[in-house]
Amino acid sequence: MKKNLLLPALAAICLLGSCAKDPVSKLSSEESRIYITNHDSATSFSSFKTFSVSDSVAIISNNRLQEKTRDSFDVQMINAISSVMTQRGYTLVGKDQKPDLGINVSNIINTFTGYVDYGNYYNDYYGYWDPYYWGYPGYGYYGSYIGTYQVNEGVISVDMFDLKDASANKIKAVWNGVIRGEGIFDNASINTSVQALFDQSAYIKSVQ
């Protein structure tokens, strides 16, 4: 008897499920985007005055650096980051002028985008750090605020490093922003995406 009663009930549930609309499928490219930011809570961003952005974008696939590019998308991304940082009170300088902050941009394909809190130093950082570009050959990086897991999609990663307080051949990662979703590699989405990252990071502001 109970088995017979369950059959129509299950049929009704299946019917309702087939008629339900999938709200996710109707999202626009902009609505589908996700912005994730993390930072070192011990860092005082107001203590920094100057910054520089790498003049090219790292292309990372399967956790390996493939190449560095500088096409129209890369230039617009770099300019958008520079513009927001300037609005926050920081001064853009060349990499040879000993900037307080160094910023790298990476386009990551089929690699890490999720986050867990390690609470300790980590050695398997998913982004890209070029110590030679910033004048710190032989340096590594460290941080204590974030770990990652792997999914199969492309993301844009913006990584910020403290170049002012380099010690023991280590450069500290102080902030990371990730952009994921549809249309993130379209030029038209760059300014909106960069602004969204920094809107989530009101603490990034220099006191002049």
mmCIF file of the C-alpha atoms, coordinates in Angstrom:
data_MODEL
# 
_entry.id   MODEL 
# 
loop_
_atom_site.group_PDB 
_atom_site.id 
_atom_site.type_symbol 
_atom_site.label_atom_id 
_atom_site.label_alt_id 
_atom_site.label_comp_id 
_atom_site.label_asym_id 
_atom_site.label_entity_id 
_atom_site.label_seq_id 
_atom_site.pdbx_PDB_ins_code 
_atom_site.Cartn_x 
_atom_site.Cartn_y 
_atom_site.Cartn_z 
_atom_site.occupancy 
_atom_site.B_iso_or_equiv 
_atom_site.pdbx_formal_charge 
_atom_site.auth_seq_id 
_atom_site.auth_comp_id 
_atom_site.auth_asym_id 
_atom_site.auth_atom_id 
_atom_site.pdbx_PDB_model_num 
ATOM 1   C CA . MET A 1 1   ? 0.000  0.000  0.000   1.00 0.00 ? 1   MET A CA 1 
ATOM 2   C CA . LYS A 1 2   ? 2.717  2.470  0.914   1.00 0.00 ? 2   LYS A CA 1 
ATOM 3   C CA . LYS A 1 3   ? 4.607  1.688  -2.276  1.00 0.00 ? 3   LYS A CA 1 
ATOM 4   C CA . ASN A 1 4   ? 1.558  2.482  -4.393  1.00 0.00 ? 4   ASN A CA 1 
ATOM 5   C CA . LEU A 1 5   ? 1.050  5.809  -2.646  1.00 0.00 ? 5   LEU A CA 1 
ATOM 6   C CA . LEU A 1 6   ? 4.656  6.812  -3.272  1.00 0.00 ? 6   LEU A CA 1 
ATOM 7   C CA . LEU A 1 7   ? 4.458  6.333  -7.030  1.00 0.00 ? 7   LEU A CA 1 
ATOM 8   C CA . PRO A 1 8   ? 1.971  9.144  -7.774  1.00 0.00 ? 8   PRO A CA 1 
ATOM 9   C CA . ALA A 1 9   ? 3.717  11.356 -5.270  1.00 0.00 ? 9   ALA A CA 1 
ATOM 10  C CA . LEU A 1 10  ? 7.034  10.866 -7.032  1.00 0.00 ? 10  LEU A CA 1 
ATOM 11  C CA . ALA A 1 11  ? 5.381  11.434 -10.389 1.00 0.00 ? 11  ALA A CA 1 
ATOM 12  C CA . ALA A 1 12  ? 3.958  14.730 -9.164  1.00 0.00 ? 12  ALA A CA 1 
ATOM 13  C CA . ILE A 1 13  ? 7.366  15.838 -7.905  1.00 0.00 ? 13  ILE A CA 1 
ATOM 14  C CA . CYS A 1 14  ? 9.001  14.954 -11.235 1.00 0.00 ? 14  CYS A CA 1 
ATOM 15  C CA . LEU A 1 15  ? 6.265  16.835 -13.124 1.00 0.00 ? 15  LEU A CA 1 
ATOM 16  C CA . LEU A 1 16  ? 6.741  19.920 -10.998 1.00 0.00 ? 16  LEU A CA 1 
ATOM 17  C CA . GLY A 1 17  ? 10.482 19.704 -11.428 1.00 0.00 ? 17  GLY A CA 1 
ATOM 18  C CA . SER A 1 18  ? 10.214 19.489 -15.214 1.00 0.00 ? 18  SER A CA 1 
ATOM 19  C CA . CYS A 1 19  ? 8.033  22.586 -15.329 1.00 0.00 ? 19  CYS A CA 1 
ATOM 20  C CA . ALA A 1 20  ? 10.232 24.701 -13.041 1.00 0.00 ? 20  ALA A CA 1 
ATOM 21  C CA . LYS A 1 21  ? 12.279 27.388 -14.750 1.00 0.00 ? 21  LYS A CA 1 
ATOM 22  C CA . ASP A 1 22  ? 16.036 27.431 -14.340 1.00 0.00 ? 22  ASP A CA 1 
ATOM 23  C CA . PRO A 1 23  ? 16.866 30.989 -13.225 1.00 0.00 ? 23  PRO A CA 1 
ATOM 24  C CA . VAL A 1 24  ? 20.595 30.460 -13.748 1.00 0.00 ? 24  VAL A CA 1 
ATOM 25  C CA . SER A 1 25  ? 20.124 29.782 -17.469 1.00 0.00 ? 25  SER A CA 1 
ATOM 26  C CA . LYS A 1 26  ? 18.560 33.214 -17.898 1.00 0.00 ? 26  LYS A CA 1 
ATOM 27  C CA . LEU A 1 27  ? 21.404 35.186 -16.347 1.00 0.00 ? 27  LEU A CA 1 
ATOM 28  C CA . SER A 1 28  ? 23.211 37.669 -18.565 1.00 0.00 ? 28  SER A CA 1 
ATOM 29  C CA . SER A 1 29  ? 26.993 37.413 -18.907 1.00 0.00 ? 29  SER A CA 1 
ATOM 30  C CA . GLU A 1 30  ? 27.416 40.274 -16.434 1.00 0.00 ? 30  GLU A CA 1 
ATOM 31  C CA . GLU A 1 31  ? 25.017 38.708 -13.925 1.00 0.00 ? 31  GLU A CA 1 
ATOM 32  C CA . SER A 1 32  ? 26.898 35.399 -14.093 1.00 0.00 ? 32  SER A CA 1 
ATOM 33  C CA . ARG A 1 33  ? 30.216 36.895 -12.996 1.00 0.00 ? 33  ARG A CA 1 
ATOM 34  C CA . ILE A 1 34  ? 31.618 36.208 -9.566  1.00 0.00 ? 34  ILE A CA 1 
ATOM 35  C CA . TYR A 1 35  ? 34.185 38.404 -7.843  1.00 0.00 ? 35  TYR A CA 1 
ATOM 36  C CA . ILE A 1 36  ? 36.284 36.967 -5.026  1.00 0.00 ? 36  ILE A CA 1 
ATOM 37  C CA . THR A 1 37  ? 38.789 38.971 -2.994  1.00 0.00 ? 37  THR A CA 1 
ATOM 38  C CA . ASN A 1 38  ? 41.062 38.000 -0.137  1.00 0.00 ? 38  ASN A CA 1 
ATOM 39  C CA . HIS A 1 39  ? 43.729 39.893 1.762   1.00 0.00 ? 39  HIS A CA 1 
ATOM 40  C CA . ASP A 1 40  ? 46.261 39.641 4.537   1.00 0.00 ? 40  ASP A CA 1 
ATOM 41  C CA . SER A 1 41  ? 44.428 41.036 7.566   1.00 0.00 ? 41  SER A CA 1 
ATOM 42  C CA . ALA A 1 42  ? 47.709 42.125 9.165   1.00 0.00 ? 42  ALA A CA 1 
ATOM 43  C CA . THR A 1 43  ? 48.554 44.455 6.274   1.00 0.00 ? 43  THR A CA 1 
ATOM 44  C CA . SER A 1 44  ? 47.870 48.182 6.599   1.00 0.00 ? 44  SER A CA 1 
ATOM 45  C CA . PHE A 1 45  ? 47.170 49.262 3.035   1.00 0.00 ? 45  PHE A CA 1 
ATOM 46  C CA . SER A 1 46  ? 47.163 52.920 4.068   1.00 0.00 ? 46  SER A CA 1 
ATOM 47  C CA . SER A 1 47  ? 50.908 52.665 4.732   1.00 0.00 ? 47  SER A CA 1 
ATOM 48  C CA . PHE A 1 48  ? 51.673 52.204 1.034   1.00 0.00 ? 48  PHE A CA 1 
ATOM 49  C CA . LYS A 1 49  ? 52.129 55.214 -1.209  1.00 0.00 ? 49  LYS A CA 1 
ATOM 50  C CA . THR A 1 50  ? 53.284 53.974 -4.608  1.00 0.00 ? 50  THR A CA 1 
ATOM 51  C CA . PHE A 1 51  ? 52.531 51.046 -6.902  1.00 0.00 ? 51  PHE A CA 1 
ATOM 52  C CA . SER A 1 52  ? 53.476 49.574 -10.240 1.00 0.00 ? 52  SER A CA 1 
ATOM 53  C CA . VAL A 1 53  ? 51.690 47.075 -12.479 1.00 0.00 ? 53  VAL A CA 1 
ATOM 54  C CA . SER A 1 54  ? 53.491 44.464 -14.565 1.00 0.00 ? 54  SER A CA 1 
ATOM 55  C CA . ASP A 1 55  ? 53.482 45.565 -18.211 1.00 0.00 ? 55  ASP A CA 1 
ATOM 56  C CA . SER A 1 56  ? 52.249 42.175 -19.458 1.00 0.00 ? 56  SER A CA 1 
ATOM 57  C CA . VAL A 1 57  ? 49.776 39.470 -18.443 1.00 0.00 ? 57  VAL A CA 1 
ATOM 58  C CA . ALA A 1 58  ? 50.809 35.939 -17.490 1.00 0.00 ? 58  ALA A CA 1 
ATOM 59  C CA . ILE A 1 59  ? 48.950 33.110 -19.236 1.00 0.00 ? 59  ILE A CA 1 
ATOM 60  C CA . ILE A 1 60  ? 48.776 30.095 -16.924 1.00 0.00 ? 60  ILE A CA 1 
ATOM 61  C CA . SER A 1 61  ? 47.400 26.729 -18.011 1.00 0.00 ? 61  SER A CA 1 
ATOM 62  C CA . ASN A 1 62  ? 47.241 23.654 -15.794 1.00 0.00 ? 62  ASN A CA 1 
ATOM 63  C CA . ASN A 1 63  ? 49.223 25.497 -13.142 1.00 0.00 ? 63  ASN A CA 1 
ATOM 64  C CA . ARG A 1 64  ? 52.111 26.256 -15.509 1.00 0.00 ? 64  ARG A CA 1 
ATOM 65  C CA . LEU A 1 65  ? 53.193 29.572 -16.983 1.00 0.00 ? 65  LEU A CA 1 
ATOM 66  C CA . GLN A 1 66  ? 52.725 29.310 -20.754 1.00 0.00 ? 66  GLN A CA 1 
ATOM 67  C CA . GLU A 1 67  ? 53.624 32.812 -21.888 1.00 0.00 ? 67  GLU A CA 1 
ATOM 68  C CA . LYS A 1 68  ? 53.303 36.514 -21.122 1.00 0.00 ? 68  LYS A CA 1 
ATOM 69  C CA . THR A 1 69  ? 51.202 38.653 -23.441 1.00 0.00 ? 69  THR A CA 1 
ATOM 70  C CA . ARG A 1 70  ? 50.440 42.310 -24.039 1.00 0.00 ? 70  ARG A CA 1 
ATOM 71  C CA . ASP A 1 71  ? 47.502 42.614 -26.396 1.00 0.00 ? 71  ASP A CA 1 
ATOM 72  C CA . SER A 1 72  ? 44.673 45.170 -26.337 1.00 0.00 ? 72  SER A CA 1 
ATOM 73  C CA . PHE A 1 73  ? 42.848 43.255 -23.598 1.00 0.00 ? 73  PHE A CA 1 
ATOM 74  C CA . ASP A 1 74  ? 45.975 43.130 -21.424 1.00 0.00 ? 74  ASP A CA 1 
ATOM 75  C CA . VAL A 1 75  ? 46.708 46.836 -21.860 1.00 0.00 ? 75  VAL A CA 1 
ATOM 76  C CA . GLN A 1 76  ? 43.127 47.804 -21.009 1.00 0.00 ? 76  GLN A CA 1 
ATOM 77  C CA . MET A 1 77  ? 43.178 45.580 -17.916 1.00 0.00 ? 77  MET A CA 1 
ATOM 78  C CA . ILE A 1 78  ? 46.467 47.084 -16.713 1.00 0.00 ? 78  ILE A CA 1 
ATOM 79  C CA . ASN A 1 79  ? 45.167 50.609 -17.329 1.00 0.00 ? 79  ASN A CA 1 
ATOM 80  C CA . ALA A 1 80  ? 41.898 49.895 -15.482 1.00 0.00 ? 80  ALA A CA 1 
ATOM 81  C CA . ILE A 1 81  ? 43.789 48.637 -12.417 1.00 0.00 ? 81  ILE A CA 1 
ATOM 82  C CA . SER A 1 82  ? 46.138 51.614 -12.517 1.00 0.00 ? 82  SER A CA 1 
ATOM 83  C CA . SER A 1 83  ? 43.187 53.997 -12.737 1.00 0.00 ? 83  SER A CA 1 
ATOM 84  C CA . VAL A 1 84  ? 41.412 52.546 -9.696  1.00 0.00 ? 84  VAL A CA 1 
ATOM 85  C CA . MET A 1 85  ? 44.621 52.447 -7.649  1.00 0.00 ? 85  MET A CA 1 
ATOM 86  C CA . THR A 1 86  ? 45.264 56.109 -8.503  1.00 0.00 ? 86  THR A CA 1 
ATOM 87  C CA . GLN A 1 87  ? 41.714 56.987 -7.457  1.00 0.00 ? 87  GLN A CA 1 
ATOM 88  C CA . ARG A 1 88  ? 42.420 55.290 -4.122  1.00 0.00 ? 88  ARG A CA 1 
ATOM 89  C CA . GLY A 1 89  ? 45.302 57.687 -3.497  1.00 0.00 ? 89  GLY A CA 1 
ATOM 90  C CA . TYR A 1 90  ? 48.289 55.651 -4.683  1.00 0.00 ? 90  TYR A CA 1 
ATOM 91  C CA . THR A 1 91  ? 50.909 57.022 -7.067  1.00 0.00 ? 91  THR A CA 1 
ATOM 92  C CA . LEU A 1 92  ? 51.839 55.026 -10.160 1.00 0.00 ? 92  LEU A CA 1 
ATOM 93  C CA . VAL A 1 93  ? 55.611 54.693 -10.619 1.00 0.00 ? 93  VAL A CA 1 
ATOM 94  C CA . GLY A 1 94  ? 57.933 52.640 -12.778 1.00 0.00 ? 94  GLY A CA 1 
ATOM 95  C CA . LYS A 1 95  ? 59.188 49.296 -11.531 1.00 0.00 ? 95  LYS A CA 1 
ATOM 96  C CA . ASP A 1 96  ? 62.701 50.801 -11.300 1.00 0.00 ? 96  ASP A CA 1 
ATOM 97  C CA . GLN A 1 97  ? 61.453 53.440 -8.828  1.00 0.00 ? 97  GLN A CA 1 
ATOM 98  C CA . LYS A 1 98  ? 61.056 50.970 -5.965  1.00 0.00 ? 98  LYS A CA 1 
ATOM 99  C CA . PRO A 1 99  ? 57.238 50.880 -5.742  1.00 0.00 ? 99  PRO A CA 1 
ATOM 100 C CA . ASP A 1 100 ? 55.678 49.947 -2.412  1.00 0.00 ? 100 ASP A CA 1 
ATOM 101 C CA . LEU A 1 101 ? 53.235 47.589 -4.114  1.00 0.00 ? 101 LEU A CA 1 
ATOM 102 C CA . GLY A 1 102 ? 53.688 45.367 -7.155  1.00 0.00 ? 102 GLY A CA 1 
ATOM 103 C CA . ILE A 1 103 ? 50.649 44.087 -9.049  1.00 0.00 ? 103 ILE A CA 1 
ATOM 104 C CA . ASN A 1 104 ? 50.576 41.119 -11.423 1.00 0.00 ? 104 ASN A CA 1 
ATOM 105 C CA . VAL A 1 105 ? 47.699 40.057 -13.673 1.00 0.00 ? 105 VAL A CA 1 
ATOM 106 C CA . SER A 1 106 ? 47.218 36.417 -14.713 1.00 0.00 ? 106 SER A CA 1 
ATOM 107 C CA . ASN A 1 107 ? 44.759 34.746 -17.068 1.00 0.00 ? 107 ASN A CA 1 
ATOM 108 C CA . ILE A 1 108 ? 44.356 31.266 -15.606 1.00 0.00 ? 108 ILE A CA 1 
ATOM 109 C CA . ILE A 1 109 ? 42.891 28.415 -17.629 1.00 0.00 ? 109 ILE A CA 1 
ATOM 110 C CA . ASN A 1 110 ? 41.689 25.180 -16.001 1.00 0.00 ? 110 ASN A CA 1 
ATOM 111 C CA . THR A 1 111 ? 43.296 25.929 -12.673 1.00 0.00 ? 111 THR A CA 1 
ATOM 112 C CA . PHE A 1 112 ? 42.532 27.068 -9.130  1.00 0.00 ? 112 PHE A CA 1 
ATOM 113 C CA . THR A 1 113 ? 39.624 29.407 -8.356  1.00 0.00 ? 113 THR A CA 1 
ATOM 114 C CA . GLY A 1 114 ? 38.095 28.233 -5.047  1.00 0.00 ? 114 GLY A CA 1 
ATOM 115 C CA . TYR A 1 115 ? 39.391 29.183 -1.614  1.00 0.00 ? 115 TYR A CA 1 
ATOM 116 C CA . VAL A 1 116 ? 40.081 27.719 1.801   1.00 0.00 ? 116 VAL A CA 1 
ATOM 117 C CA . ASP A 1 117 ? 41.830 29.316 4.755   1.00 0.00 ? 117 ASP A CA 1 
ATOM 118 C CA . TYR A 1 118 ? 45.151 27.650 5.535   1.00 0.00 ? 118 TYR A CA 1 
ATOM 119 C CA . GLY A 1 119 ? 46.115 29.964 8.367   1.00 0.00 ? 119 GLY A CA 1 
ATOM 120 C CA . ASN A 1 120 ? 49.812 29.367 7.665   1.00 0.00 ? 120 ASN A CA 1 
ATOM 121 C CA . TYR A 1 121 ? 52.447 29.880 5.005   1.00 0.00 ? 121 TYR A CA 1 
ATOM 122 C CA . TYR A 1 122 ? 51.865 28.077 1.746   1.00 0.00 ? 122 TYR A CA 1 
ATOM 123 C CA . ASN A 1 123 ? 54.123 27.033 -1.105  1.00 0.00 ? 123 ASN A CA 1 
ATOM 124 C CA . ASP A 1 124 ? 51.606 26.006 -3.778  1.00 0.00 ? 124 ASP A CA 1 
ATOM 125 C CA . TYR A 1 125 ? 50.352 29.444 -4.767  1.00 0.00 ? 125 TYR A CA 1 
ATOM 126 C CA . TYR A 1 126 ? 48.153 29.379 -7.850  1.00 0.00 ? 126 TYR A CA 1 
ATOM 127 C CA . GLY A 1 127 ? 48.854 32.845 -9.243  1.00 0.00 ? 127 GLY A CA 1 
ATOM 128 C CA . TYR A 1 128 ? 52.003 34.139 -10.865 1.00 0.00 ? 128 TYR A CA 1 
ATOM 129 C CA . TRP A 1 129 ? 54.866 36.022 -9.252  1.00 0.00 ? 129 TRP A CA 1 
ATOM 130 C CA . ASP A 1 130 ? 57.788 37.245 -11.357 1.00 0.00 ? 130 ASP A CA 1 
ATOM 131 C CA . PRO A 1 131 ? 60.628 38.176 -8.957  1.00 0.00 ? 131 PRO A CA 1 
ATOM 132 C CA . TYR A 1 132 ? 62.967 39.077 -11.824 1.00 0.00 ? 132 TYR A CA 1 
ATOM 133 C CA . TYR A 1 133 ? 60.549 41.649 -13.215 1.00 0.00 ? 133 TYR A CA 1 
ATOM 134 C CA . TRP A 1 134 ? 60.305 43.423 -9.871  1.00 0.00 ? 134 TRP A CA 1 
ATOM 135 C CA . GLY A 1 135 ? 64.051 43.289 -9.223  1.00 0.00 ? 135 GLY A CA 1 
ATOM 136 C CA . TYR A 1 136 ? 64.020 40.505 -6.619  1.00 0.00 ? 136 TYR A CA 1 
ATOM 137 C CA . PRO A 1 137 ? 65.827 37.546 -8.272  1.00 0.00 ? 137 PRO A CA 1 
ATOM 138 C CA . GLY A 1 138 ? 65.960 34.516 -6.016  1.00 0.00 ? 138 GLY A CA 1 
ATOM 139 C CA . TYR A 1 139 ? 62.948 35.607 -3.970  1.00 0.00 ? 139 TYR A CA 1 
ATOM 140 C CA . GLY A 1 140 ? 59.905 33.448 -3.339  1.00 0.00 ? 140 GLY A CA 1 
ATOM 141 C CA . TYR A 1 141 ? 56.534 34.462 -1.924  1.00 0.00 ? 141 TYR A CA 1 
ATOM 142 C CA . TYR A 1 142 ? 54.501 33.707 1.130   1.00 0.00 ? 142 TYR A CA 1 
ATOM 143 C CA . GLY A 1 143 ? 51.146 34.421 2.669   1.00 0.00 ? 143 GLY A CA 1 
ATOM 144 C CA . SER A 1 144 ? 48.855 33.137 5.354   1.00 0.00 ? 144 SER A CA 1 
ATOM 145 C CA . TYR A 1 145 ? 45.341 33.863 4.261   1.00 0.00 ? 145 TYR A CA 1 
ATOM 146 C CA . ILE A 1 146 ? 44.289 31.700 1.352   1.00 0.00 ? 146 ILE A CA 1 
ATOM 147 C CA . GLY A 1 147 ? 44.419 28.287 -0.329  1.00 0.00 ? 147 GLY A CA 1 
ATOM 148 C CA . THR A 1 148 ? 42.765 27.043 -3.489  1.00 0.00 ? 148 THR A CA 1 
ATOM 149 C CA . TYR A 1 149 ? 41.000 24.181 -5.258  1.00 0.00 ? 149 TYR A CA 1 
ATOM 150 C CA . GLN A 1 150 ? 40.732 23.343 -8.937  1.00 0.00 ? 150 GLN A CA 1 
ATOM 151 C CA . VAL A 1 151 ? 37.856 23.744 -11.383 1.00 0.00 ? 151 VAL A CA 1 
ATOM 152 C CA . ASN A 1 152 ? 37.757 23.612 -15.168 1.00 0.00 ? 152 ASN A CA 1 
ATOM 153 C CA . GLU A 1 153 ? 37.245 27.172 -16.336 1.00 0.00 ? 153 GLU A CA 1 
ATOM 154 C CA . GLY A 1 154 ? 39.139 30.349 -17.079 1.00 0.00 ? 154 GLY A CA 1 
ATOM 155 C CA . VAL A 1 155 ? 39.582 33.091 -14.520 1.00 0.00 ? 155 VAL A CA 1 
ATOM 156 C CA . ILE A 1 156 ? 41.430 36.387 -14.209 1.00 0.00 ? 156 ILE A CA 1 
ATOM 157 C CA . SER A 1 157 ? 43.619 36.758 -11.145 1.00 0.00 ? 157 SER A CA 1 
ATOM 158 C CA . VAL A 1 158 ? 44.991 40.073 -9.888  1.00 0.00 ? 158 VAL A CA 1 
ATOM 159 C CA . ASP A 1 159 ? 47.744 39.655 -7.284  1.00 0.00 ? 159 ASP A CA 1 
ATOM 160 C CA . MET A 1 160 ? 49.223 42.385 -5.099  1.00 0.00 ? 160 MET A CA 1 
ATOM 161 C CA . PHE A 1 161 ? 52.606 42.081 -3.361  1.00 0.00 ? 161 PHE A CA 1 
ATOM 162 C CA . ASP A 1 162 ? 54.329 44.097 -0.658  1.00 0.00 ? 162 ASP A CA 1 
ATOM 163 C CA . LEU A 1 163 ? 57.637 45.178 -2.201  1.00 0.00 ? 163 LEU A CA 1 
ATOM 164 C CA . LYS A 1 164 ? 58.451 47.568 0.626   1.00 0.00 ? 164 LYS A CA 1 
ATOM 165 C CA . ASP A 1 165 ? 58.878 44.944 3.295   1.00 0.00 ? 165 ASP A CA 1 
ATOM 166 C CA . ALA A 1 166 ? 60.829 42.236 1.474   1.00 0.00 ? 166 ALA A CA 1 
ATOM 167 C CA . SER A 1 167 ? 62.887 40.151 3.862   1.00 0.00 ? 167 SER A CA 1 
ATOM 168 C CA . ALA A 1 168 ? 64.658 36.784 3.990   1.00 0.00 ? 168 ALA A CA 1 
ATOM 169 C CA . ASN A 1 169 ? 64.255 36.400 0.226   1.00 0.00 ? 169 ASN A CA 1 
ATOM 170 C CA . LYS A 1 170 ? 60.478 36.452 0.563   1.00 0.00 ? 170 LYS A CA 1 
ATOM 171 C CA . ILE A 1 171 ? 57.874 38.756 -0.972  1.00 0.00 ? 171 ILE A CA 1 
ATOM 172 C CA . LYS A 1 172 ? 54.542 38.858 0.823   1.00 0.00 ? 172 LYS A CA 1 
ATOM 173 C CA . ALA A 1 173 ? 51.276 38.476 -1.090  1.00 0.00 ? 173 ALA A CA 1 
ATOM 174 C CA . VAL A 1 174 ? 48.858 40.935 0.534   1.00 0.00 ? 174 VAL A CA 1 
ATOM 175 C CA . TRP A 1 175 ? 45.798 40.870 -1.733  1.00 0.00 ? 175 TRP A CA 1 
ATOM 176 C CA . ASN A 1 176 ? 44.226 38.766 -4.449  1.00 0.00 ? 176 ASN A CA 1 
ATOM 177 C CA . GLY A 1 177 ? 41.178 39.339 -6.606  1.00 0.00 ? 177 GLY A CA 1 
ATOM 178 C CA . VAL A 1 178 ? 39.616 36.741 -8.897  1.00 0.00 ? 178 VAL A CA 1 
ATOM 179 C CA . ILE A 1 179 ? 37.083 37.278 -11.684 1.00 0.00 ? 179 ILE A CA 1 
ATOM 180 C CA . ARG A 1 180 ? 35.151 34.294 -13.033 1.00 0.00 ? 180 ARG A CA 1 
ATOM 181 C CA . GLY A 1 181 ? 32.055 33.802 -15.159 1.00 0.00 ? 181 GLY A CA 1 
ATOM 182 C CA . GLU A 1 182 ? 30.906 34.374 -18.724 1.00 0.00 ? 182 GLU A CA 1 
ATOM 183 C CA . GLY A 1 183 ? 32.453 37.027 -20.938 1.00 0.00 ? 183 GLY A CA 1 
ATOM 184 C CA . ILE A 1 184 ? 35.287 37.906 -18.546 1.00 0.00 ? 184 ILE A CA 1 
ATOM 185 C CA . PHE A 1 185 ? 37.792 38.009 -21.400 1.00 0.00 ? 185 PHE A CA 1 
ATOM 186 C CA . ASP A 1 186 ? 35.737 40.534 -23.403 1.00 0.00 ? 186 ASP A CA 1 
ATOM 187 C CA . ASN A 1 187 ? 37.222 44.030 -23.510 1.00 0.00 ? 187 ASN A CA 1 
ATOM 188 C CA . ALA A 1 188 ? 33.810 45.523 -22.743 1.00 0.00 ? 188 ALA A CA 1 
ATOM 189 C CA . SER A 1 189 ? 33.736 43.828 -19.326 1.00 0.00 ? 189 SER A CA 1 
ATOM 190 C CA . ILE A 1 190 ? 37.140 44.967 -18.064 1.00 0.00 ? 190 ILE A CA 1 
ATOM 191 C CA . ASN A 1 191 ? 36.330 48.267 -16.369 1.00 0.00 ? 191 ASN A CA 1 
ATOM 192 C CA . THR A 1 192 ? 33.208 46.902 -14.670 1.00 0.00 ? 192 THR A CA 1 
ATOM 193 C CA . SER A 1 193 ? 35.032 43.799 -13.440 1.00 0.00 ? 193 SER A CA 1 
ATOM 194 C CA . VAL A 1 194 ? 38.029 45.674 -12.063 1.00 0.00 ? 194 VAL A CA 1 
ATOM 195 C CA . GLN A 1 195 ? 35.769 48.183 -10.324 1.00 0.00 ? 195 GLN A CA 1 
ATOM 196 C CA . ALA A 1 196 ? 33.773 45.329 -8.762  1.00 0.00 ? 196 ALA A CA 1 
ATOM 197 C CA . LEU A 1 197 ? 36.945 43.797 -7.306  1.00 0.00 ? 197 LEU A CA 1 
ATOM 198 C CA . PHE A 1 198 ? 38.008 47.047 -5.688  1.00 0.00 ? 198 PHE A CA 1 
ATOM 199 C CA . ASP A 1 199 ? 34.476 47.843 -4.506  1.00 0.00 ? 199 ASP A CA 1 
ATOM 200 C CA . GLN A 1 200 ? 34.796 44.677 -2.409  1.00 0.00 ? 200 GLN A CA 1 
ATOM 201 C CA . SER A 1 201 ? 38.113 45.937 -1.038  1.00 0.00 ? 201 SER A CA 1 
ATOM 202 C CA . ALA A 1 202 ? 37.424 49.328 0.505   1.00 0.00 ? 202 ALA A CA 1 
ATOM 203 C CA . TYR A 1 203 ? 40.466 48.860 2.780   1.00 0.00 ? 203 TYR A CA 1 
ATOM 204 C CA . ILE A 1 204 ? 42.773 49.357 -0.226  1.00 0.00 ? 204 ILE A CA 1 
ATOM 205 C CA . LYS A 1 205 ? 43.276 53.080 0.183   1.00 0.00 ? 205 LYS A CA 1 
ATOM 206 C CA . SER A 1 206 ? 46.349 55.217 0.699   1.00 0.00 ? 206 SER A CA 1 
ATOM 207 C CA . VAL A 1 207 ? 46.530 58.059 3.191   1.00 0.00 ? 207 VAL A CA 1 
ATOM 208 C CA . GLN A 1 208 ? 48.530 60.882 1.648   1.00 0.00 ? 208 GLN A CA 1 
# 
